[in-house]
Amino acid sequence: QVQLVESGGGLVQPGGSLRLSCAASGIVFSLYAMNWYRQVPGKPREWVASITETGSTTYADFVKGRFTISRDNAKTSVNLQMNSLKPEDTAVYYCYTAANFGQGTQVTVSS
């Protein structure tokens, strides 16, 4: 049974930073690409970033240059470093792999 547990969300001022983490279990972590999505109430969930099993990364245009995805296979976790945050980054952020989403963590960017 795949379990994904996100953490690290919170309230931050515009221009600030947050680091999200997702702890994964129930899979052979090193064999799976890992992904981050986000969702604003009333809007579809949207893809944010991915990291392959070999560490290659891709980003949505709206976070490119500001967010960095990384993985730690020893800790079976994936991280999302978010810098230069904007109010429009406010959303619930979800970890996704193996056809499973985590429960999400709220990120609020506001002064």
PyMOL commands that set and color helices and strands:
alter all, ss='L'
color gray80, all
select helices_A, chain A and resi 29-31+87-89
alter helices_A, ss='H'
color red, helices_A
select strands_A, chain A and resi 3-7+10-12+18-25+34-39+46-51+57-59+67-72+77-82+91-97+100-101+105-109
alter strands_A, ss='S'
color yellow, strands_A
deselect
rebuild
show_as cartoon
